[in-house]
C-alpha cells in the first residue's frame, strides 16, 4: 500500500499525523504535500524516518493507492485550500483517509467523486455506534497497562507510546499501543478517537480497547490533551479513568511554561503536575508517574541532554527524549513498576 500524505504549510513541526506515519507506519509514503517545502525531501527536515519527496500538490505526486490528510487543525476542520488535492486524488482513483471532525463522506462533492471513481473515504475519527459506559473493569485484564499523560497537548504522548512499544518488542516483550487519536489509529489500523466519542461513553471506549488487546503482555495507552488544559481536560480524564493504569508516564516539552495556544494559563511545575495526575486517578485506580519523556526537538544536543537531566530530577523518575535517546531506562522503570504492582 503506497500513500501520499497531505501536510500543507505544517511540515514538519505541526504535522503530527504525517510524522507519525513516516516514523511508525508500515505503508510506503511516496510523497508529502507541502507547498512551503516543495522540492525538498523529508530527510532534509527530519532524520531517521521514512524518506520521500516533498511536492506542492497532488498533481505533482507519483502514483499511489491512498491520500492521507496528515494534519488536523484545532477543531479538526477541513481547509478549503486542500480541496483541489483531495479532488485530484479521487479523480486518480485513490482512497482518502482523514482524521478530521469534518467528515469527507458528508461533503457533497467528495461523496459524488467517491461513487464515480470507486474510492473509499475512511474517517478515522468516526467512533463505533455501539459504545457503552465504562464498567470499571480495565484493571482486571492480565496485561500490564501504562498510560502516557502530558503537561500539554502535543508533548509526545503518542510518539512515546510507539517508541516504548518498539523498545519492548526488541526485548521480547509482547507490547501493543492502545490508540486513542487519529494518528495512532492510522498507524495501527484500529482504535477509537476518544475526542470524537460521546462523553458518557469515552471511558468505556478506552476500557473496551483494553479488553480487546488483553492478550498482549504490555499495553501502552496513548494519552490525549492534558489534565490542566483549559479546553481538552475532559478527554484526558476519560482516558485516565477508563484505562485504570498500573503506571503512568508523563510527557513534557522542554522549556514550555504556559499552555500552547492558551498562553494566559501557566503550566504547574512538573512534580506538582505528576501528583495531580496521581491524585485524580486514585479514586478509580491508585497509580504513580514512574517515568518521563521530554520533547527536546528544538534544542541542540548539549542543551537537550541537560534538559532531560533536569526534567528527570524535577520529576523524580528516569526520563529520556524517546526520539533522540535510547528509551531503555524509561522502559526499565515501567517494567519494574508493573512487575511490582502485579
BAZA-368690 format. One record per residue (C-alpha): x, y, z. Coordinates in pm, 1 decimal, decimal comma, padded with zeros to 6 digits. Layout:
! BAZA-368690
PT       px       py       pz
PT        X        Y        Z
...
END
This chain:
! BAZA-368690
PT       px       py       pz
PT  00000,0  00000,0  00000,0
PT  00153,1  00332,0 -00110,7
PT  00030,7  00663,6  00026,9
PT  00072,5  01036,8 -00023,3
PT  00044,3  01246,0  00294,5
PT -00101,9  01597,3  00288,0
PT  00075,9  01837,8  00526,4
PT  00048,6  02181,2  00364,4
PT  00232,1  02461,8  00548,3
PT  00263,0  02244,5  00860,8
PT  00551,7  02007,9  00785,8
PT  00728,0  01903,2  00993,9
PT  00659,6  02084,4  01321,4
PT  00278,0  02088,2  01318,7
PT  00217,1  01777,7  01108,2
PT  00186,3  01522,1  01387,5
PT -00002,2  01267,6  01179,5
PT  00238,7  01291,4  00887,6
PT  00538,6  01241,3  01116,6
PT  00372,4  00951,9  01295,3
PT  00310,4  00770,2  00967,7
PT  00664,5  00837,3  00847,8
PT  00819,8  00718,7  01173,1
PT  00597,6  00427,8  01279,4
PT  00368,8  00338,9  00988,6
PT  00417,4  00027,1  00776,9
PT  00288,4  00176,1  00449,9
PT  00519,3  00325,0  00187,1
PT  00493,8  00704,0  00178,8
PT  00573,3  00806,2 -00179,9
PT  00530,9  01184,4 -00131,0
PT  00441,9  01453,8  00119,5
PT  00234,4  01750,3  00003,1
PT  00361,3  02080,0  00143,2
PT  00360,2  02395,2 -00068,3
PT  00615,1  02568,6  00155,6
PT  00880,1  02296,3  00126,7
PT  00816,7  02165,5 -00224,4
PT  01137,5  02044,0 -00389,0
PT  01288,1  01923,2 -00061,7
PT  01286,1  01571,1  00075,9
PT  01160,1  01455,2  00413,3
PT  01518,7  01379,4  00523,9
PT  01607,5  01747,5  00471,3
PT  01383,4  01824,7  00768,6
PT  01353,7  01509,0  00980,2
PT  01622,9  01241,3  01015,9
PT  01565,8  00876,9  01098,2
PT  01220,7  00843,8  00941,3
PT  01097,6  00707,2  00611,0
PT  01217,2  00938,3  00331,7
PT  01004,0  01076,1  00048,8
PT  00996,5  01374,9 -00187,5
PT  00800,0  01683,7 -00085,4
PT  00578,9  01818,4 -00364,1
PT  00346,1  02115,4 -00397,3
PT  00027,2  01937,0 -00497,2
PT -00136,9  01603,6 -00564,8
PT -00092,7  01675,8 -00934,9
PT  00285,4  01653,4 -00879,1
PT  00271,1  01333,0 -00672,9
PT  00361,3  00987,6 -00807,5
PT  00105,7  00710,1 -00841,2
PT -00032,2  00589,5 -00510,3
PT -00318,3  00395,7 -00357,4
PT -00427,5  00646,3 -00095,7
PT -00414,7  01011,7  00009,7
PT -00389,5  01063,9  00385,4
PT -00467,4  01403,4  00534,9
PT -00171,2  01423,9  00769,9
PT -00265,6  01734,2  00966,9
PT -00562,0  01830,5  01183,1
PT -00616,7  02198,0  01269,1
PT -00753,7  02298,4  01608,4
PT -01116,0  02191,8  01597,0
PT -01049,2  01931,5  01326,5
PT -01196,0  02133,5  01040,8
PT -01132,6  02096,8  00669,0
PT -00924,6  02366,6  00498,9
PT -01069,7  02461,8  00162,5
PT -00718,3  02503,3  00022,1
PT -00687,5  02122,9  00045,7
PT -00990,3  02061,9 -00178,2
PT -00802,5  02056,4 -00512,2
PT -00561,5  01793,2 -00379,9
PT -00839,1  01573,2 -00243,9
PT -01033,4  01613,5 -00566,3
PT -00729,0  01522,4 -00777,3
PT -00657,3  01216,5 -00564,1
PT -01009,0  01085,7 -00605,6
PT -01011,5  01156,7 -00977,7
PT -00699,9  00936,7 -00994,9
PT -00888,7  00659,4 -00814,7
PT -00713,7  00698,1 -00479,6
PT -00882,2  00622,7 -00149,5
PT -00874,7  00908,4  00102,4
PT -00821,5  00877,7  00477,4
PT -00880,4  01168,3  00714,4
PT -00864,3  01222,1  01088,8
PT -01086,4  01528,6  01097,4
PT -01404,9  01616,0  01280,0
PT -01525,9  01723,0  00933,5
PT -01637,2  01403,3  00761,5
PT -01546,9  01392,0  00393,5
PT -01826,9  01147,5  00317,2
PT -02076,7  01416,5  00418,9
PT -01929,2  01663,4  00167,4
PT -02146,6  01651,5 -00144,8
PT -01856,3  01689,0 -00389,0
PT -01641,0  01423,0 -00225,1
PT -01931,0  01181,6 -00185,6
PT -02007,8  01216,3 -00557,0
PT -01644,7  01170,2 -00658,3
PT -01609,2  00865,2 -00433,4
PT -01903,4  00696,0 -00602,5
PT -01792,4  00796,7 -00950,7
PT -01432,6  00678,1 -00912,0
PT -01494,3  00386,5 -00671,8
PT -01291,8  00544,6 -00390,4
PT -01317,2  00460,2 -00021,7
PT -01340,7  00750,8  00222,9
PT -01212,9  00648,2  00566,4
PT -01295,3  00875,6  00859,9
PT -01080,5  00751,2  01148,3
PT -01239,7  00993,0  01394,1
PT -01585,9  00841,5  01344,5
PT -01649,1  00630,4  01657,9
PT -01835,4  00296,6  01659,1
PT -02211,1  00310,6  01706,0
PT -02224,7  00050,7  01984,1
PT -02017,6  00216,8  02258,2
PT -02132,4  00197,1  02620,7
PT -02043,7  00349,5  02953,2
PT -01742,1  00210,5  03139,2
PT -01787,0 -00066,5  03392,6
PT -01458,4 -00005,8  03573,9
PT -01303,5 -00335,2  03461,1
PT -00985,1 -00235,1  03276,9
PT -00774,0 -00319,7  03582,2
PT -00895,6 -00679,8  03566,1
PT -00704,9 -00770,0  03249,0
PT -00384,6 -00973,4  03277,4
PT -00187,8 -00726,2  03064,4
PT  00009,0 -00451,8  03234,6
PT -00142,2 -00114,4  03143,8
PT  00066,0  00204,6  03119,1
PT -00094,3  00533,1  03015,5
PT  00101,1  00825,0  02873,2
PT -00010,8  01160,3  03012,0
PT  00122,1  01507,2  02945,0
PT  00162,1  01859,3  03071,0
PT  00001,6  01992,3  02750,0
PT -00121,2  01886,1  02408,1
PT  00138,9  01775,1  02151,1
PT  00405,2  01688,1  02406,9
PT  00485,2  01341,2  02270,6
PT  00232,2  01105,4  02428,2
PT  00172,7  00907,7  02109,7
PT  00536,1  00913,7  01998,4
PT  00649,5  00788,3  02338,4
PT  00394,4  00507,6  02336,2
PT  00518,0  00379,8  01999,9
PT  00884,9  00423,0  02090,2
PT  00830,0  00216,7  02404,3
PT  00631,5 -00043,4  02211,1
PT  00920,4 -00091,5  01970,7
PT  01179,8 -00099,6  02250,3
PT  00974,7 -00354,2  02444,4
PT  00933,4 -00576,7  02139,6
PT  01308,2 -00572,2  02082,2
PT  01341,6 -00725,3  02430,5
PT  01085,6 -00991,3  02352,0
PT  00801,3 -00827,1  02543,6
PT  00465,1 -00859,7  02366,8
PT  00367,6 -00491,6  02369,8
PT  00093,1 -00301,7  02189,7
PT -00036,3  00053,3  02176,4
PT -00396,7  00139,5  02254,8
PT -00461,8  00418,1  02000,7
PT -00697,5  00693,6  02114,6
PT -00634,4  00954,9  01845,0
PT -00635,8  00980,7  01469,0
PT -00263,2  00928,9  01412,9
PT -00238,5  00616,3  01624,9
PT -00546,2  00474,4  01454,6
PT -00387,9  00532,8  01112,5
PT -00065,2  00364,7  01224,0
PT -00237,8  00064,5  01384,3
PT -00534,2  00034,0  01152,4
PT -00765,9  00018,2  01456,8
PT -00864,1  00219,7  01760,9
PT -01121,3  00475,2  01874,0
PT -01080,0  00853,1  01861,7
PT -01177,9  00949,5  02214,3
PT -01210,7  01320,5  02136,2
PT -01499,4  01237,6  01899,3
PT -01673,5  01000,0  02138,3
PT -01987,1  01099,2  02332,7
PT -01858,5  01198,9  02675,7
PT -02063,9  00937,7  02864,9
PT -01902,5  00663,6  02653,2
PT -01542,9  00793,4  02638,4
PT -01407,3  00599,8  02936,4
PT -01599,2  00295,9  02816,6
PT -01435,4  00319,9  02474,1
PT -01089,8  00308,1  02633,9
PT -01193,3  00018,5  02856,4
PT -01326,7 -00168,7  02551,9
PT -00998,4 -00129,3  02362,2
PT -00800,4 -00258,4  02660,9
PT -01015,8 -00571,4  02680,3
PT -00979,9 -00620,2  02304,0
PT -00598,1 -00613,6  02336,6
PT -00573,6 -00800,6  02666,3
PT -00382,2 -01090,6  02509,6
PT -00066,7 -00874,9  02498,6
PT  00169,1 -00853,0  02796,3
PT  00210,2 -00473,7  02796,2
PT -00046,4 -00217,9  02680,3
PT  00066,0  00140,8  02622,9
PT -00240,2  00364,5  02623,0
PT -00197,3  00675,6  02409,5
PT -00299,2  00979,6  02613,3
PT -00471,6  01289,4  02477,9
PT -00481,6  01650,6  02594,2
PT -00373,9  01737,0  02947,7
PT -00545,1  01733,3  03283,3
PT -00496,8  02107,2  03346,8
PT -00570,2  02212,8  02988,7
PT -00849,6  02471,6  02970,2
PT -01001,0  02312,4  02658,3
PT -00906,4  01943,0  02644,5
PT -00902,5  01816,0  03002,4
PT -01219,9  01613,0  02955,4
PT -01069,6  01366,3  02710,1
PT -00765,4  01328,4  02936,1
PT -00977,1  01236,9  03235,7
PT -01180,6  00985,7  03035,1
PT -00865,4  00806,4  02923,4
PT -00714,5  00816,7  03272,7
PT -01019,6  00662,6  03439,2
PT -01112,6  00433,0  03152,5
PT -00766,1  00276,2  03133,9
PT -00718,2  00227,0  03511,1
PT -00340,8  00212,1  03453,3
PT -00084,9  00025,2  03656,9
PT  00160,8  00310,3  03590,5
PT  00181,0  00650,0  03423,4
PT  00447,0  00813,2  03208,4
PT  00438,8  01193,6  03184,7
PT  00549,4  01385,5  02874,8
PT  00656,7  01748,7  02850,7
PT  00813,8  01991,3  02603,3
PT  01146,6  02131,4  02725,7
PT  01112,9  02491,2  02835,9
PT  00734,7  02513,6  02797,0
PT  00586,1  02713,8  03083,2
PT  00238,7  02800,4  02952,1
PT -00032,8  02607,8  02769,6
PT  00035,0  02622,1  02396,5
PT -00228,4  02836,6  02229,4
PT -00366,7  02941,5  02570,4
PT -00073,1  03145,1  02691,6
PT -00266,6  03307,8  02978,1
PT -00261,0  02969,5  03153,1
PT  00063,4  02870,9  03324,4
PT  00165,2  02505,5  03348,8
PT  00203,2  02371,6  03702,7
PT  00556,9  02263,4  03796,3
PT  00614,4  01912,2  03661,5
PT  00639,8  01748,3  04003,6
PT  00308,1  01904,4  04107,3
PT  00154,6  01802,5  03775,3
PT  00258,3  01441,0  03833,1
PT  00097,7  01441,2  04176,1
PT -00217,5  01592,5  04022,4
PT -00246,1  01301,2  03781,5
PT -00192,4  01053,2  04062,5
PT -00448,8  01213,7  04292,4
PT -00716,6  01236,7  04022,6
PT -00659,7  00873,8  03919,1
PT -00658,6  00741,3  04276,2
PT -01034,8  00711,9  04342,8
PT -01063,2  00476,2  04043,6
PT -00717,5  00317,6  04043,2
PT -00415,0  00406,2  04255,9
PT -00117,4  00459,1  04027,5
PT  00205,0  00658,0  04001,6
PT  00408,8  00851,3  03748,2
PT  00710,8  00621,9  03717,4
PT  00891,1  00776,4  03419,7
PT  00908,9  01083,1  03199,7
PT  00959,5  01169,8  02834,0
PT  01081,2  01511,6  02720,4
PT  01044,6  01661,5  02373,9
PT  01375,3  01838,5  02301,9
PT  01340,8  01865,6  01923,8
PT  01404,8  02242,3  01930,5
PT  01730,5  02212,7  02128,2
PT  02087,5  02132,1  02028,1
PT  02229,3  01803,4  02165,0
PT  02406,5  01952,5  02466,9
PT  02106,2  02161,2  02569,1
PT  01878,1  01861,8  02513,4
PT  02090,1  01640,7  02737,4
PT  02084,0  01899,9  03015,2
PT  01710,0  01950,0  02977,0
PT  01639,3  01576,8  03006,8
PT  01856,1  01552,9  03317,8
PT  01675,4  01849,8  03471,2
PT  01335,5  01703,5  03387,3
PT  01427,6  01370,6  03543,6
PT  01543,8  01549,2  03858,7
PT  01226,8  01759,0  03879,7
PT  01001,6  01461,2  03817,7
PT  01199,3  01228,8  04044,5
PT  01195,4  00947,3  03787,6
PT  01404,9  00829,1  03492,6
PT  01342,1  01033,5  03177,4
PT  01453,3  01036,9  02813,4
PT  01375,6  01206,5  02486,4
PT  01237,0  00895,2  02314,8
PT  01323,6  01024,9  01966,3
PT  01683,8  01127,7  02037,8
PT  01767,6  00873,3  02305,6
PT  01750,6  00503,9  02382,3
PT  01421,7  00464,2  02573,9
PT  01573,8  00174,2  02768,9
PT  01599,9  00347,7  03109,5
PT  01236,1  00452,9  03092,4
PT  01126,2  00107,2  02978,9
PT  01319,7 -00042,5  03272,1
PT  01134,3  00184,6  03514,5
PT  00798,7  00092,2  03361,3
PT  00864,3 -00282,7  03365,8
PT  00986,6 -00265,4  03725,1
PT  00676,4 -00071,9  03826,7
PT  00426,2 -00302,6  03658,2
PT  00606,1 -00612,4  03789,8
PT  00580,5 -00481,5  04145,7
PT  00209,9 -00398,4  04104,0
PT  00121,8 -00742,0  03965,2
END
